[in-house]
Amino acid sequence: MKIELSQVSRWYGNVVAVNDVTMTIGPGVTGLLGPNGAGKSTLLHMMAGFLAPSNGTVTLDGNQVWKNHHIYRNVGLVPEREGVYGFLTGWQFVLSAAKLHGMSDPVSAASKALAVVDMEAARDRRVETYSKGMKQRVKVAAALVHDPAVLLLDEPFNGMDPRQRLHLMDLIRQMGASGKTILFSSHILEEVERVAQHIEVLVAGRHAASGDFREIRRLMTDRPHLFRIRSSDDRKLAAALIVDGSTGGVTLGPDGLEVQALEFRRFTWLLPRVAQANGIHLQQVSPADEDLESVFAYLINRSA
């Protein structure tokens, strides 16, 4: 099944959460990557029919999602926020989801869903006693209980220990390979790389980039980088670097150099060779803008 968004926006008063997003999510695993507050949850909730777009359309195989309860035969949602009654056991929670979906054999469906997420041993414990990772898994079980063709997961790996995370990653990959349409959100590129075949990047509510992880990595790596450098002769090193086309600008200060590298790969190849050729000892080379927010800021400015 295919989810299509066409010029979708969502605002709350004067606050724009999602701004003119157009994208298509097809079978396989797609990662929705973006920093916290980018609008990922809002976008997922519109895809699941829980929120109406303020503008634009969201469709599932050509059918409008908003106010269309029939989509829930084919859609499962795992929200980031806890929405589980703590007094229920894991079994009661998943069984109630199976009954709400009108499954012909809800007991069998609930048992299968709990087994898929490796929660059989804890099924009779109250949800309020679960760890964050266990709560995540029981929410996944409830979303899978009716075997949906589309699964939407909002930051599904939050709070999971390494074993739980690897298990869920394997499960998501298997479901994607079987032909299901899987979309999961994350703010961690490495997490998305390990699972998703395709990545959509959302920044400040806007669609900033799209491609497989190699393309997204290339966009992030090939952007201008700012380096802080200290050496045995900063002035001589600055003069030698500025003549090369991979360097956009060099600032000489009391604490060393700040160098803007326009071509990341060439600059990292060039710097040690220039230093060696001029008899300069490099004492410190560190990126000044490697935090994820700066990477996303570059991508959104690029798409503006």
Salt bridges, closest charged atoms under 4 A:
GLU82 OE2 - LYS132 NZ 3.06
GLU82 OE1 - LYS139 NZ 3.85
ASP118 OD2 - ARG163 NH1 3.22
ASP124 OD1 - ARG123 NE 3.89
GLU128 OE2 - ARG126 NE 2.83
ASP147 OD1 - LYS180 NZ 2.76
GLU155 OE2 - LYS40 NZ 3.82
GLU155 OE2 - HIS187 ND1 3.14
ASP170 OD1 - ARG173 NH2 2.45
GLU190 OE2 - ARG217 NH2 2.85
GLU191 OE2 - ARG165 NE 3.67
GLU193 OE2 - ARG217 NE 2.45
GLU200 OE2 - HIS198 NE2 2.94
GLU200 OE1 - HIS207 NE2 2.53
ASP222 OD1 - ARG265 NH1 2.58
ASP244 OD1 - ARG266 NH2 2.62
GLU258 OE2 - ARG228 NE 3.38
ASP289 OD2 - ARG223 NH1 3.47
GLU290 OE2 - ARG223 NH2 3.06
GLU290 OE2 - HIS225 NE2 3.51
